[in-house]
Amino acid sequence: MTPADSLRLLLLSSLWGMSFIFMRVAVPEFGPVPLILVRMGLAALLLIPLLLSVHYLRLVWEHKGALLLLGLVNHVLPFTLLALATTRLEAGFTSLINATTPIFTALLGALLFATPVQRQQYLGLALAFFGVYVLSANRLDFALGGDGWFILAVLGATFCYGVASNYSKTYLSHLPTRVLAAGSTAMSALILLIPGLLLWPSEPISGLAWTNGLALAVFSTTVAFLLYFGLISSAGATATSTVTFLVPVSALLWGYLLLGEVLSLQVLIGMVITLVGTAIATGMLRLRRREVA
């Protein structure tokens, strides 16, 4: 990864870290699906002007099916699942579970996209999943309304990200960043239009919720997508997915400062185990073998 890519990764992590704060504040009034409609609809309006040339419009038309699939798997499903999760789970906690994205990226890359997995990576995968267990062991209540279902929703979102990252890198990396970002976002807005309007809340939405919803669309979506797809193209799917190492730090910090969320010892221990395991699983942290004399 080049120094420029590293800077873009840091900025992207900050924008996506704040997204958990924006969702946590806005989703109780909007509801998950309407909020994601606002997120994708406004982002689409801001990104579509990037396509105003015959060349880019032709590329979108030629790849409309692939962009529709990308929008569904990378935006609609995971964003809605995360928004649903934040109705119950703290922003920082949700971001930590979301940090398993590189695990699913590596696993799915090996299973479906012929990406090799080294022996050490299996240790990392096991360690990362153990970290998730440590984080959520006392919250895995699957009774009606229990936290367990919301934790599964976050894991479902990370699974979708793993599919989307590998799919984008394998089949769509030849497309310009603007086509990927604007095309998939517009497709997502179309998918969400009818269900989002049908589920639109009957009660008035406060200015605070609108402010957070708009910030989610402009900063954590429009700007972030341009950075994300550019990184996928230049640095690769697995390297880009490591943004989730940095996102929890941002989300935990802002959750503590702005929302008064508690940083318990269990959360901190679970975070360390999860991130170390994920670093090993993705090859960012390599264990040295001790040579026998």
Secondary structure, 3 states (H helix, E strand, C coil): CCHHHHHHHHHHHHHHHHHHHHHHHHHHHHCHHHHHHHHHHHHHHHHHHHHCCHHHHHHHHHCHHHHHHHHHHHHHHHHHHHHHHCCCCCHHHHHHHHCCHHHHHHHHHHHHCCCCCCHHHHHHHHHHHHHHHHHHHHHCCCCCCCHHHHHHHHHHHHHHHHHHHHHHHHHCCCCCHHHHHHHHHHHHHHHHHHHHHHCCCCCCCCHHHHHHHHHHHHHHHHHHHHHHHHHHHHHCHHHHHCHHHHHHHHHHHHHHHHHCCCCCHHHHHHHHHHHHHHHHHCCCCCCCCCCCC
